Amino acid sequence: MERSPLSPARRKPERFTSRAVSLQSALILAVFVASVLGASGCGGSRERPRVLVIGLDGATFAVLDPLIQEGVLPNLAALRSRGGGGVLESVLPVVSPPAWTTAFTGVNPGKHNIYDFFHATAAGPQAILTSSLDRRADPVWEVLNENGVRTGIMNIPMTFPPEKVDGFMISGFPFGAAQTGYTSPPELEKRVAPYPLDLFGESIQPGAEGQLLAHFRKTLDRHAAVAEALLVEEEWDLFWVVFTGPDKVQHFFWKFTDPEHPEYDPALAERFGSAIRDLWIRMDSVVGELVDLAGPETDILVMSDHGFGPIHSELRLMSWLVQEGFVQIDREHPARSSVRAVAPGPFGGLVRVNQRDRDFRGTVPPGEASERVLEEVREGLTALVDPTTGAPFVQEIHLRDELFHGPWVGNAPDLVFLEAPRGFVGRGGLEGDAFGPPGYTFSGFHRPDGILWGAGPHIPPNAARGHFSIVDVTPTLLWLFGVDLPADLDGTVMADLIGADALEARPVVRGERTVVTPVAQAVETPAAEREVLESLGYVR
């Protein structure tokens, strides 16, 4: 059983600013006016529902349950008590790009084409940072906009560059080197400034722990203030905002909260042992503020893209591939080198065969030869033992066709595996041991089980903890707005959240619209656009 990093704090938690002072009067006035207008019958009651989705990147019951039992997360506890929810199963690989994209499209990565932060091309050796331009399925806000539903989208990962919407959008990371151009309409950028963009590639360095934590806290506070202002100042039917602070603080500060972690330092734990706890207490207050501003007529969904847990050891995947002979480098005669399989991403259990006519300088013929390489890799990883535990390192392993389906499966990694709890997969290099302490300065990493809570006029109370899939988020949102589900969605409406009676009264309808772009209609990225991506750091 994993140890929660939430034992009682050794010192008094630091307080966060409860709300941006400059917004207090405006927000209070806006709520008052909204309540008066609603009570007066001016224009009658809203015919269309309103839904507020609050994304808490990396939220996990392993952390939240003890805090709720302790009574320090009253707003999340209130949502749970008056609604329903449970575990929200993520996708493989368990990283934010495919997870969030699956949530807001309702299709699997084989249809939306987002598998990782980076993707390989046959055009050159550089991995390209994945962006919204690589998505091949329409998001839920586009379907809703077509049906007259106004949407506000804020900080959802994999939405940069932003797209034109009926409403507004503030893109989520990654942004490459971009510092501007992240809103739609463009003039919104000036209104929300100063707006801290979520960085990609952060690390925690000795002596700078406090500085990194302060940055996470400041970003959360500013994003919360912007979300609150937009919620009351803009017209919207769906407002979907994501906060990445929980994910970030758990990545880097888990080791200070968990005495069982191999990098636990008692002296540093005195200073930073409450970092995760404190951030969640602040996050709970933000949730409460947003829910109060949205009003009792609004349905609320709180969700995460994946769960979280400690990591104690790292498999350096490229180093392992070298060790097992899948990569053989002849430094005196590079042309004689043999590269049969590679780790395409910076972290995560992804393997790609270096296939001829598909990959840059690919050597392995397609067909039986590639299948043989994959089987060898699969057998090797299945037999792999973590030297720190003596237990199998791989929890589950799949060929791509076992996980994904759709027109864009050809862009998927050839093999995906999930490491056992407390394990982590990094890329590593061509030299060095295959196993070692976690890299990237991470001490916590993603696990498949996220969270989902719902409450509101269309979500009945249900004390039982259910089990849901992240691919069902978009179909459920469409149902709440009375919009037919596109024919090619993989997900369906969350019956255990909505309730059988409601679904019987208004059954799910699938229309003729589709969201997935067929391969024949795909457009290659123009040269000029590629130059822009390179200038923004999307090509490395």
NUNU-553452 format. One line per field, with one value per residue (C-alpha): x, y, z; residue in three letters. Coordinates in Angstrom, 1 decimal, padded with zeros to 4 digits, always signed. Layout:
! NUNU-553452
x: [X|...] .
y: [Y|...] .
z: [Z|...] .
residuo: [Ala|...] .
***
This chain:
! NUNU-553452
x: [+000.0|+001.4|+002.2|+000.3|+002.6|+000.1|+001.1|+000.3|+002.6|+005.6|+005.0|+002.2|+001.3|+002.0|-001.1|-002.0|-003.8|-007.4|-008.2|-006.7|-007.6|-008.1|-010.9|-012.9|-015.3|-016.0|-016.6|-018.9|-020.9|-021.1|-022.5|-025.0|-026.2|-026.4|-028.5|-030.8|-031.4|-032.0|-034.5|-036.4|-037.3|-035.7|-035.7|-036.9|-034.8|-032.0|-033.3|-029.8|-027.8|-024.4|-021.5|-018.2|-015.4|-012.5|-009.4|-007.0|-003.9|-002.6|-005.2|-005.4|-007.4|-004.2|-003.6|-007.1|-008.8|-006.6|-006.9|-010.7|-010.9|-008.8|-011.3|-008.9|-010.6|-014.2|-015.1|-014.1|-015.7|-019.0|-019.0|-018.4|-021.2|-023.8|-023.0|-021.3|-018.1|-015.1|-011.9|-011.4|-009.2|-006.7|-005.1|-001.8|+000.7|-000.2|+001.0|-001.0|-001.0|-003.0|-005.0|-006.4|-006.9|-008.9|-011.0|-011.9|-012.4|-014.1|-011.9|-008.8|-005.3|-005.6|-008.3|-007.0|-003.3|-001.8|+000.4|+003.1|+004.8|+007.1|+006.7|+009.1|+009.0|+010.7|+012.0|+014.8|+016.3|+014.7|+011.8|+009.0|+007.1|+003.5|+000.9|-002.8|-001.9|-001.2|-004.7|-006.9|-010.2|-012.6|-012.8|-016.0|-016.1|-016.3|-019.2|-021.0|-020.3|-022.0|-025.1|-025.2|-023.4|-020.9|-017.6|-014.8|-011.6|-008.7|-005.3|-006.2|-002.9|-002.4|-004.5|-001.6|-001.8|-005.4|-008.3|-011.2|-014.2|-017.6|-016.5|-012.9|-009.8|-006.6|-004.2|-002.5|+001.0|+003.3|+004.1|+007.6|+009.4|+006.2|+005.5|+002.5|-000.3|-002.0|-005.6|-008.6|-009.7|-006.2|-007.2|-008.0|-004.3|-004.0|-007.0|-005.5|-002.0|+000.2|-000.6|+002.1|+002.4|+002.9|+006.5|+007.6|+010.8|+011.0|+013.3|+014.0|+017.6|+019.4|+019.1|+016.3|+013.4|+011.7|+012.0|+010.3|+007.5|+006.9|+006.6|+004.0|+002.0|+002.1|+001.0|-001.9|-003.0|-002.9|-004.6|-007.3|-007.9|-008.1|-010.6|-012.8|-012.8|-013.6|-016.3|-018.3|-017.4|-017.9|-020.9|-020.5|-022.4|-019.4|-016.4|-013.5|-010.4|-007.3|-004.9|-001.5|-000.1|-001.1|+000.8|+003.9|+004.2|+003.7|+006.3|+009.0|+008.1|+006.9|+010.3|+010.0|+006.7|+007.4|+010.0|+010.1|+011.3|+015.0|+015.7|+014.0|+016.0|+014.7|+016.2|+014.5|+011.3|+011.1|+011.0|+009.1|+007.3|+003.9|+004.3|+001.8|-000.6|-000.5|-001.1|-004.1|-005.6|-005.2|-006.6|-009.6|-010.3|-010.1|-012.6|-014.9|-014.7|-015.3|-018.3|-019.8|-019.4|-020.9|-024.1|-026.3|-027.9|-024.5|-023.5|-019.9|-017.4|-014.0|-011.6|-007.9|-006.1|-004.3|-003.4|+000.0|+002.4|+006.0|+008.8|+011.9|+013.8|+014.2|+014.5|+016.6|+015.0|+017.6|+020.3|+018.4|+017.9|+021.7|+022.3|+020.0|+021.5|+018.7|+021.0|+024.6|+026.8|+030.1|+031.9|+034.8|+032.5|+029.1|+027.6|+027.9|+025.8|+022.6|+019.5|+016.5|+014.4|+014.4|+012.7|+010.9|+010.0|+011.7|+009.9|+007.3|+007.1|+007.2|+009.2|+009.3|+010.9|+013.4|+011.5|+012.6|+010.6|+008.8|+011.4|+014.4|+017.2|+015.1|+016.7|+014.3|+012.1|+008.3|+006.3|+007.8|+011.2|+009.6|+007.2|+010.1|+011.9|+008.8|+008.4|+012.0|+011.5|+008.2|+009.8|+012.7|+010.6|+008.2|+011.1|+012.7|+013.2|+013.6|+016.9|+015.7|+012.6|+013.3|+009.8|+008.8|+009.3|+006.6|+003.0|+001.4|+002.6|+000.8|+001.4|-000.1|-003.0|-004.0|-004.5|-005.4|-007.7|-008.5|-006.9|-003.9|-002.6|+000.3|+001.7|+001.5|+004.5|+004.8|+004.8|+003.5|+004.1|+003.1|+005.7|+004.9|+004.1|+007.2|+008.9|+009.7|+010.8|+013.2|+014.9|+018.5|+021.4|+023.7|+025.9|+025.4|+023.4|+019.8|+018.6|+019.3|+017.6|+014.8|+015.9|+014.4|+014.6|+011.2|+010.2|+006.6|+005.0|+001.8|-000.4|-003.5|-006.2|-007.4|-010.5|-013.9|-016.6|-019.8|-022.6|-025.4|-029.0|-028.4|-026.1|-027.9|-026.2|-024.5|-022.3|-020.8|-017.4|-017.7|-015.2|-015.2|-013.1|-011.6|-012.9|-016.5|-016.0|-016.9|-020.0|-021.3|-020.8|-022.7|-025.5|-025.8|-026.3|-028.7|-026.4|-026.3|-023.1|-021.0|-021.1|-017.4|-017.0|-015.4|-016.8|-020.4|-022.4|-021.4|-024.6|-023.4|-022.9|-026.0|-028.3|-030.4|-033.6|-032.3|-030.9|-034.2|-036.0|-033.6|-031.8|-028.4|-028.7|-025.8|-026.0|-024.4|-021.7|-018.1|-015.1|-012.2|-010.2|-009.7|-006.1|-007.1|-008.2|-005.2|-003.0|+000.8|+002.2|+003.2|+006.9|+006.1|+004.2|+007.0|+009.4|+007.1|+007.1|+010.9|+011.1|+008.9|+011.0|+008.7|+011.4|+014.4] .
y: [+000.0|+003.4|+005.8|+009.1|+012.2|+013.8|+013.0|+016.0|+019.0|+019.5|+023.2|+025.6|+025.6|+028.8|+030.7|+031.6|+034.8|+033.8|+036.0|+038.8|+041.9|+044.0|+041.6|+041.4|+044.3|+043.5|+039.8|+040.5|+043.0|+040.7|+037.9|+040.2|+041.5|+038.0|+036.9|+039.9|+039.4|+035.7|+036.3|+039.0|+036.8|+039.2|+037.2|+034.1|+031.2|+029.9|+027.3|+026.0|+024.4|+025.6|+023.4|+024.3|+021.8|+022.2|+020.2|+019.4|+018.0|+015.0|+014.8|+011.4|+009.9|+008.7|+012.4|+013.7|+011.1|+011.6|+015.4|+015.2|+012.9|+015.4|+018.2|+020.6|+020.3|+021.4|+022.5|+019.2|+017.3|+019.2|+018.4|+014.8|+014.7|+016.3|+014.5|+011.5|+010.3|+008.0|+006.9|+008.3|+005.9|+007.6|+006.4|+004.8|+006.3|+008.0|+011.5|+014.8|+015.2|+012.1|+012.2|+015.7|+015.4|+012.2|+014.0|+016.9|+014.9|+011.7|+009.5|+007.4|+008.5|+006.4|+008.9|+012.2|+011.6|+012.9|+010.4|+012.2|+015.6|+014.9|+013.0|+011.7|+012.4|+010.9|+014.3|+014.6|+013.3|+016.0|+015.2|+017.8|+019.2|+018.2|+021.0|+021.5|+021.6|+017.9|+017.0|+015.2|+015.2|+018.1|+019.1|+019.2|+023.0|+023.0|+020.5|+022.6|+025.9|+024.5|+023.9|+027.4|+026.6|+029.4|+028.1|+029.4|+027.3|+028.1|+026.4|+023.0|+021.3|+020.7|+023.7|+026.0|+027.6|+028.6|+028.2|+030.5|+029.7|+031.1|+032.4|+032.6|+030.5|+030.8|+028.0|+025.5|+024.3|+023.4|+026.7|+026.1|+029.4|+031.4|+034.3|+035.6|+034.6|+032.3|+033.7|+033.8|+036.4|+037.9|+041.0|+038.9|+038.5|+042.2|+041.8|+038.9|+040.2|+039.5|+035.9|+033.3|+030.6|+027.1|+026.0|+022.7|+021.1|+022.5|+020.9|+021.3|+022.2|+022.1|+025.4|+026.6|+024.5|+027.5|+029.6|+026.8|+026.4|+030.1|+030.1|+027.3|+029.2|+032.5|+030.8|+029.1|+032.4|+034.3|+031.6|+031.4|+035.2|+035.2|+032.3|+034.0|+037.2|+035.5|+033.4|+036.5|+039.0|+036.7|+035.0|+031.2|+028.0|+025.7|+026.9|+024.5|+025.5|+023.4|+024.0|+022.3|+023.2|+019.9|+017.9|+020.1|+020.2|+016.4|+015.8|+017.6|+017.8|+014.2|+013.2|+015.8|+014.4|+010.7|+009.3|+006.1|+007.8|+007.1|+010.8|+011.9|+014.5|+015.3|+018.8|+019.7|+018.0|+020.5|+023.3|+021.6|+018.7|+020.5|+021.7|+019.3|+019.7|+023.5|+023.6|+021.3|+023.5|+026.5|+024.5|+023.6|+027.3|+028.0|+025.3|+026.7|+030.2|+029.0|+026.9|+029.8|+032.2|+029.7|+029.5|+026.6|+026.2|+025.1|+021.5|+021.0|+018.4|+018.1|+015.8|+014.9|+013.6|+010.9|+010.0|+010.2|+008.3|+008.1|+006.9|+005.2|+003.9|+004.7|+002.5|+004.4|+003.0|+003.9|+002.6|-000.7|-000.9|-000.5|-003.1|-005.6|-005.1|-003.3|-000.3|-001.0|+002.0|+001.7|+004.9|+004.3|+003.4|+005.0|+003.7|+000.2|+001.1|-000.8|+000.9|-001.4|+000.2|+003.6|+005.4|+008.3|+010.4|+012.1|+009.8|+007.1|+003.5|+004.1|+002.1|+002.6|+000.3|+002.1|+001.1|+001.5|+003.9|+005.3|+006.6|+008.8|+006.6|+003.6|+000.2|-002.5|-003.7|-003.4|-006.6|-009.7|-008.1|-005.3|-007.6|-009.8|-006.8|-005.8|-009.3|-009.4|-006.0|-007.2|-010.4|-008.5|-005.9|-008.5|-010.4|-007.2|-007.1|-003.9|-004.4|-002.3|-004.4|-007.8|-007.5|-007.2|-003.6|-003.7|-003.9|-004.2|-004.0|-003.6|-003.5|-000.4|-002.2|-003.6|-000.1|+002.2|+002.2|+004.7|+006.3|+007.7|+004.6|+004.6|+007.6|+005.8|+004.3|+000.6|-000.6|+001.0|-000.3|+000.8|+000.5|-001.0|+001.4|+003.3|+002.9|+005.6|+005.4|+007.9|+008.0|+007.8|+007.7|+005.4|+004.8|+004.1|+001.6|+000.8|+001.4|+004.2|+006.9|+008.9|+011.5|+014.9|+015.6|+013.9|+012.1|+011.5|+010.6|+009.7|+006.7|+005.7|+006.3|+009.9|+011.4|+012.5|+014.3|+015.8|+017.8|+020.0|+020.0|+017.2|+015.0|+013.1|+012.2|+008.9|+007.9|+004.8|+005.4|+004.5|+003.7|+005.9|+006.4|+009.7|+009.1|+009.5|+013.1|+014.7|+012.5|+013.3|+017.1|+016.8|+015.0|+017.6|+020.2|+018.1|+017.7|+014.5|+012.5|+012.4|+009.0|+008.2|+009.0|+006.1|+007.2|+007.2|+009.0|+008.3|+006.5|+006.0|+009.8|+011.0|+008.3|+005.7|+007.6|+010.7|+008.6|+006.7|+010.0|+011.4|+008.6|+009.1|+010.0|+009.6|+011.8|+011.7|+014.3|+012.9|+014.5|+012.5|+013.8|+011.0|+010.5|+011.4|+014.9|+015.6|+018.5|+018.5|+021.3|+024.0|+025.0|+028.5|+027.1|+024.7|+027.7|+029.3|+026.1|+026.0|+029.6|+028.7|+025.8|+023.1|+021.4|+020.3] .
z: [+000.0|-001.0|+001.8|+001.4|+001.7|+004.0|+007.6|+009.9|+009.1|+011.3|+011.2|+010.6|+006.9|+005.0|+004.0|+000.5|-000.5|-000.6|-003.6|-005.6|-003.6|-006.8|-007.9|-004.6|-005.1|-008.7|-008.0|-005.1|-007.1|-010.1|-008.0|-006.3|-009.7|-011.1|-008.2|-008.4|-012.1|-011.6|-008.8|-010.6|-013.5|-015.9|-019.1|-017.3|-016.1|-018.2|-020.7|-021.4|-018.7|-017.5|-016.7|-015.0|-015.4|-013.0|-014.1|-011.3|-013.1|-011.3|-008.6|-006.9|-004.1|-002.5|-001.6|-001.4|+000.8|+003.9|+003.6|+003.3|+006.3|+008.2|+007.3|+005.5|+002.1|+002.9|-000.6|-002.3|+000.5|+000.0|-003.7|-003.0|-000.4|-002.7|-005.9|-007.2|-008.8|-008.4|-010.1|-013.6|-015.6|-017.8|-021.0|-021.9|-022.0|-018.7|-019.7|-020.1|-023.9|-024.7|-021.5|-021.7|-025.5|-025.0|-022.3|-024.6|-027.8|-026.6|-028.8|-028.3|-029.4|-032.6|-033.6|-032.2|-033.0|-029.7|-028.0|-026.2|-025.7|-028.7|-032.0|-034.6|-038.3|-041.3|-042.3|-039.8|-036.6|-034.5|-032.3|-032.7|-029.7|-030.2|-030.5|-031.1|-034.8|-034.6|-033.3|-035.8|-033.9|-033.2|-029.5|-027.5|-027.7|-031.5|-031.4|-028.7|-030.6|-033.7|-031.5|-030.0|-026.8|-025.8|-024.3|-022.2|-022.3|-020.0|-019.6|-020.9|-022.0|-025.7|-026.8|-028.1|-030.6|-029.7|-032.0|-032.7|-030.6|-029.8|-026.5|-025.4|-025.0|-023.0|-024.3|-022.1|-022.2|-023.9|-025.5|-026.9|-026.7|-027.3|-024.8|-026.6|-029.0|-026.5|-026.4|-028.6|-029.3|-029.4|-027.4|-024.4|-023.8|-022.7|-020.3|-018.4|-018.2|-016.3|-017.0|-016.2|-018.8|-017.5|-018.3|-019.7|-018.6|-015.0|-012.4|-008.7|-007.9|-004.5|-002.8|-005.1|-003.7|-002.1|-005.3|-007.3|-004.8|-004.7|-008.5|-008.4|-005.7|-007.5|-010.8|-009.1|-007.5|-010.7|-012.7|-010.1|-010.2|-014.0|-013.9|-011.3|-013.3|-016.6|-015.0|-013.9|-016.7|-019.7|-021.1|-021.1|-021.0|-020.6|-018.7|-018.5|-016.6|-015.7|-012.8|-013.2|-009.8|-008.1|-010.8|-010.6|-006.8|-006.6|-009.2|-007.3|-003.6|-002.9|-001.6|+001.2|+002.5|+002.4|+004.9|+002.9|-000.2|-000.9|-001.4|+001.8|+003.8|+007.3|+007.3|+004.0|+005.1|+007.9|+005.3|+002.5|+004.0|+003.9|+000.3|-001.2|+001.6|+001.6|-002.2|-002.0|+000.8|-001.4|-004.4|-002.4|-001.6|-005.4|-006.1|-003.5|-005.0|-008.5|-007.5|-005.5|-008.4|-010.9|-008.8|-007.7|-011.2|-012.6|-012.9|-011.6|-012.8|-011.0|-012.8|-013.2|-016.2|-014.2|-010.7|-008.9|-006.7|-005.5|-007.7|-006.2|-009.2|-012.9|-016.0|-018.5|-021.6|-024.2|-022.0|-021.6|-025.4|-025.8|-023.1|-024.8|-028.2|-029.9|-030.3|-031.3|-031.9|-033.9|-033.0|-035.5|-038.3|-037.6|-040.8|-039.3|-036.3|-035.8|-034.4|-034.3|-031.6|-029.9|-027.0|-028.8|-025.8|-022.8|-020.4|-020.3|-021.5|-025.3|-027.8|-031.6|-034.1|-036.4|-039.5|-043.0|-045.2|-042.1|-039.6|-040.3|-041.4|-040.6|-041.1|-040.0|-042.9|-042.2|-041.7|-040.1|-039.3|-037.4|-035.6|-034.6|-033.0|-031.1|-029.8|-028.6|-026.8|-025.3|-024.0|-022.5|-020.8|-019.5|-017.9|-016.5|-012.7|-010.7|-008.8|-005.9|-005.3|-006.9|-008.5|-012.1|-013.3|-016.0|-014.8|-018.3|-021.8|-025.2|-028.9|-030.4|-032.1|-028.7|-027.3|-030.2|-033.1|-035.8|-038.9|-037.0|-035.3|-037.7|-035.8|-032.4|-030.6|-031.6|-028.0|-024.8|-021.3|-017.8|-015.1|-011.7|-008.8|-007.6|-010.9|-013.5|-017.1|-018.4|-021.8|-020.6|-023.0|-025.0|-022.0|-018.3|-016.3|-017.2|-013.7|-011.3|-009.2|-010.8|-013.3|-014.2|-010.5|-010.2|-007.0|-007.9|-011.2|-012.9|-012.2|-014.2|-011.6|-011.6|-009.9|-011.0|-008.9|-010.2|-008.5|-009.6|-010.8|-013.3|-011.1|-008.3|-005.0|-005.1|-002.2|-004.0|-005.5|-009.2|-011.9|-015.0|-018.2|-019.3|-022.8|-021.4|-020.3|-023.7|-024.3|-020.8|-021.5|-024.8|-023.1|-020.4|-023.1|-025.1|-028.1|-030.1|-029.7|-032.9|-034.5|-034.1|-030.5|-028.5|-025.2|-023.9|-021.3|-017.7|-016.6|-013.0|-012.7|-014.5|-013.1|-014.8|-014.4|-016.3|-019.1|-019.4|-019.6|-022.2|-023.9|-025.5|-029.2|-031.7|-034.8|-038.2|-037.4|-037.0|-035.3|-036.7|-039.7|-042.2|-043.4|-047.0|-045.8|-043.6|-044.6|-044.1|-042.1|-044.6|-044.7|-043.4|-040.5|-039.7|-039.6|-037.0|-035.0|-035.1|-033.9|-031.0|-030.0|-031.2|-033.2|-031.2] .
residuo: [Met|Glu|Arg|Ser|Pro|Leu|Ser|Pro|Ala|Arg|Arg|Lys|Pro|Glu|Arg|Phe|Thr|Ser|Arg|Ala|Val|Ser|Leu|Gln|Ser|Ala|Leu|Ile|Leu|Ala|Val|Phe|Val|Ala|Ser|Val|Leu|Gly|Ala|Ser|Gly|Cys|Gly|Gly|Ser|Arg|Glu|Arg|Pro|Arg|Val|Leu|Val|Ile|Gly|Leu|Asp|Gly|Ala|Thr|Phe|Ala|Val|Leu|Asp|Pro|Leu|Ile|Gln|Glu|Gly|Val|Leu|Pro|Asn|Leu|Ala|Ala|Leu|Arg|Ser|Arg|Gly|Gly|Gly|Gly|Val|Leu|Glu|Ser|Val|Leu|Pro|Val|Val|Ser|Pro|Pro|Ala|Trp|Thr|Thr|Ala|Phe|Thr|Gly|Val|Asn|Pro|Gly|Lys|His|Asn|Ile|Tyr|Asp|Phe|Phe|His|Ala|Thr|Ala|Ala|Gly|Pro|Gln|Ala|Ile|Leu|Thr|Ser|Ser|Leu|Asp|Arg|Arg|Ala|Asp|Pro|Val|Trp|Glu|Val|Leu|Asn|Glu|Asn|Gly|Val|Arg|Thr|Gly|Ile|Met|Asn|Ile|Pro|Met|Thr|Phe|Pro|Pro|Glu|Lys|Val|Asp|Gly|Phe|Met|Ile|Ser|Gly|Phe|Pro|Phe|Gly|Ala|Ala|Gln|Thr|Gly|Tyr|Thr|Ser|Pro|Pro|Glu|Leu|Glu|Lys|Arg|Val|Ala|Pro|Tyr|Pro|Leu|Asp|Leu|Phe|Gly|Glu|Ser|Ile|Gln|Pro|Gly|Ala|Glu|Gly|Gln|Leu|Leu|Ala|His|Phe|Arg|Lys|Thr|Leu|Asp|Arg|His|Ala|Ala|Val|Ala|Glu|Ala|Leu|Leu|Val|Glu|Glu|Glu|Trp|Asp|Leu|Phe|Trp|Val|Val|Phe|Thr|Gly|Pro|Asp|Lys|Val|Gln|His|Phe|Phe|Trp|Lys|Phe|Thr|Asp|Pro|Glu|His|Pro|Glu|Tyr|Asp|Pro|Ala|Leu|Ala|Glu|Arg|Phe|Gly|Ser|Ala|Ile|Arg|Asp|Leu|Trp|Ile|Arg|Met|Asp|Ser|Val|Val|Gly|Glu|Leu|Val|Asp|Leu|Ala|Gly|Pro|Glu|Thr|Asp|Ile|Leu|Val|Met|Ser|Asp|His|Gly|Phe|Gly|Pro|Ile|His|Ser|Glu|Leu|Arg|Leu|Met|Ser|Trp|Leu|Val|Gln|Glu|Gly|Phe|Val|Gln|Ile|Asp|Arg|Glu|His|Pro|Ala|Arg|Ser|Ser|Val|Arg|Ala|Val|Ala|Pro|Gly|Pro|Phe|Gly|Gly|Leu|Val|Arg|Val|Asn|Gln|Arg|Asp|Arg|Asp|Phe|Arg|Gly|Thr|Val|Pro|Pro|Gly|Glu|Ala|Ser|Glu|Arg|Val|Leu|Glu|Glu|Val|Arg|Glu|Gly|Leu|Thr|Ala|Leu|Val|Asp|Pro|Thr|Thr|Gly|Ala|Pro|Phe|Val|Gln|Glu|Ile|His|Leu|Arg|Asp|Glu|Leu|Phe|His|Gly|Pro|Trp|Val|Gly|Asn|Ala|Pro|Asp|Leu|Val|Phe|Leu|Glu|Ala|Pro|Arg|Gly|Phe|Val|Gly|Arg|Gly|Gly|Leu|Glu|Gly|Asp|Ala|Phe|Gly|Pro|Pro|Gly|Tyr|Thr|Phe|Ser|Gly|Phe|His|Arg|Pro|Asp|Gly|Ile|Leu|Trp|Gly|Ala|Gly|Pro|His|Ile|Pro|Pro|Asn|Ala|Ala|Arg|Gly|His|Phe|Ser|Ile|Val|Asp|Val|Thr|Pro|Thr|Leu|Leu|Trp|Leu|Phe|Gly|Val|Asp|Leu|Pro|Ala|Asp|Leu|Asp|Gly|Thr|Val|Met|Ala|Asp|Leu|Ile|Gly|Ala|Asp|Ala|Leu|Glu|Ala|Arg|Pro|Val|Val|Arg|Gly|Glu|Arg|Thr|Val|Val|Thr|Pro|Val|Ala|Gln|Ala|Val|Glu|Thr|Pro|Ala|Ala|Glu|Arg|Glu|Val|Leu|Glu|Ser|Leu|Gly|Tyr|Val|Arg] .
***
